[in-house]
């Protein structure tokens, strides 16, 4: 992929780590979301250390279990979907991508089977 403009301008926060839980990339929304913690200066730091002690074990599980994790949050009256998933190269864990997507207050649910 030559043009990475989509990554930088994507309306949700995208944070990418390597297999050692080191932050290797953040788009503009991610840098803005985490500006109080350093923004893009977090690149090169452990994502585990960016979380409070009570959630660090869950973050470590993302790397050991290699399973996606999804949940919703509400902060400052705004809802978000948090989706964390491992990515692989040749079957080997290479890291985790976290998407933080803004949600409307009411999200329709469609059953498509």
SVG drawing of the C-alpha trace seen along z (x, -y; Angstrom):
<svg xmlns="http://www.w3.org/2000/svg" viewBox="-32 -16 43 36">
<polyline fill="none" stroke="black" stroke-width="0.4" points="0.0,0.0 1.7,-3.2 -0.8,-5.8 -1.3,-5.8 -3.5,-8.9 -6.5,-6.8 -4.7,-5.6 -3.8,-9.0 -7.2,-10.5 -9.4,-7.6 -12.1,-9.0 -11.5,-6.4 -8.3,-6.0 -5.9,-3.3 -3.1,-2.2 -0.7,0.6 1.8,2.5 4.4,5.1 4.6,8.6 6.3,7.2 3.4,4.8 5.5,1.8 3.5,-0.9 4.8,-1.2 2.1,-3.4 -0.7,-5.8 -3.0,-7.7 -4.0,-11.3 -7.1,-10.4 -5.1,-8.0 -2.5,-10.7 -5.3,-13.2 -7.1,-10.6 -3.9,-9.9 -2.4,-13.5 -2.8,-13.7 -0.5,-10.7 2.0,-11.9 0.3,-11.4 2.7,-10.3 5.5,-10.3 4.0,-7.0 5.4,-5.4 8.3,-3.1 6.7,-2.6 5.0,0.5 1.2,0.4 1.0,2.4 2.5,-0.5 -0.1,-2.9 -2.8,-1.0 -3.6,-1.1 -2.4,2.0 -5.9,3.5 -6.1,3.8 -2.5,4.6 -3.2,8.4 -6.0,8.1 -3.7,6.3 -1.0,9.0 -3.7,11.7 -4.2,10.1 -0.6,11.2 -0.7,14.6 -4.2,15.7 -4.1,14.2 -7.9,13.7 -9.8,10.5 -11.3,8.4 -14.3,6.0 -16.2,3.8 -18.0,0.4 -17.2,-2.6 -18.8,-5.9 -16.6,-8.9 -17.7,-12.5 -21.1,-11.5 -19.7,-9.8 -19.9,-6.1 -17.1,-4.2 -16.5,-0.7 -13.1,0.6 -11.9,3.5 -8.5,5.1 -7.2,7.9 -3.9,9.6 -2.4,9.6 -0.1,12.2 2.5,12.8 3.1,16.3 1.1,17.6 3.3,15.8 1.9,13.1 3.3,9.7 1.3,7.5 -2.1,6.1 -4.3,3.4 -6.7,1.4 -9.6,-0.5 -11.5,-3.0 -14.6,-3.9 -17.1,-6.6 -20.7,-5.3 -24.0,-7.1 -26.1,-6.8 -28.4,-4.4 -26.8,-1.7 -29.1,0.3 -28.7,4.1 -29.6,6.2 -29.9,9.9 -28.8,11.2 -29.3,14.9"/>
</svg>
